[in-house]
Amino acid sequence: MSYHVVALTLAQVRQGALGFQRQLGMSLREVSELKVYSASPFDLEARRRIKERFGGDVVYFFNDAAWQECQRLGIDLEFVAEVSVEELPRRRAVVVGVPE
């Protein structure tokens, strides 16, 4: 399974770039397999490595279902990379989706 990466700057966040969370959250009833992750806020080393690798101050990982739903809804996000499940941070937080 692949994950699609979005890297946002703090300026983008202040300008409302996190609106995708609300939009995807409303889709959870229909598409329960949606998952969007970020590195755990407590794992500062992982957050630093992810920032260096992808740029941006806040980095999100969208599973295929979440990526497809963004396409369907016309959510305007710039996906900067695609990574495997092995490349996700070990300690991660669910941003959108039902925790496992």
N, C-alpha and C positions, 0 to 999 in steps of 0.2 A: 504494500500500500504506500502510496506517495502522499506527501503533504506539500501544500503550496504556501510559500512564505510571503508575508507582507511586512515591510519595515517602515515604520512611521516616525517622523520627527515630532518633537514636543510641539512645534508650531502647528503641524497638521492635526495633532490631537486637540489643541486649543481651538482649532477652526472647525471641529466637529467630525473628524475622521472616524471616531469610534461609534458613529451612528449605525454602522453595520451590525453591531452587537444587538441592538434593539430589533432591527429588521430580521436578522437570522433567528433571534429568539422567538419571534412570532411564528416562524416556520417550523419550529420544533414539533408542534402537534402533528404536522403532516410528514415531516422528514426526521424521524427520531434519531437517525444515525449521524446527524450533524455534530461535528466536533471542531472547536477552535481552541488551540492551546497557546499558552505563553510560558516562558520559563518561570519557575517558582520565584516569587518576590524575595524569598529568603536565600536563594542560591546566587549570590552576587558574582561569583566566578563564572558561572554558566551565562549569566546575563551579559557580562563583559565580553566573553568569547563570541556570543551570538551577535552582539552589537558590532564587534570588529569584523565578523564574517559578512554580515548582511547590511550593515549601516543602520541608520535610524536609531531612535532612542527606545522604541517599543517595537518588539517583533512578535508576530503572530504566525501560527502554523495551522492552516486550514486542511481538513481531510478532504477527500474527493467529493463527498456529499456536500460539504459546506462550500467548496469552490464552485460546484455545479449550481448550487442554489444562488450564489452571488451572481453568476452569469444569468440565471433565469430571471432574477429580480432586477437586474441592471445596476447592481451595486458597483460603484466606480472605485475599485481598489487596484493598485499597481502590484501585481505579483512579481517578485524579483527573483525567485528561485523555486525549484522543486527538490525536495529532500525525501529520503527514505525514513521509515519509522525508526531505524537504528540511529539516525542523525538527530532525532528529537532530544531535547534535554531530558535527562533521567527524572529530575524533579520538575514537574510541570503543573500548571494550574489550568483548569478548564475555564475558558472564558465564555464559550457558548456550547451548550450541550448538557447532557445528563451525566454526572460523574459516575465512573464505573465502580 
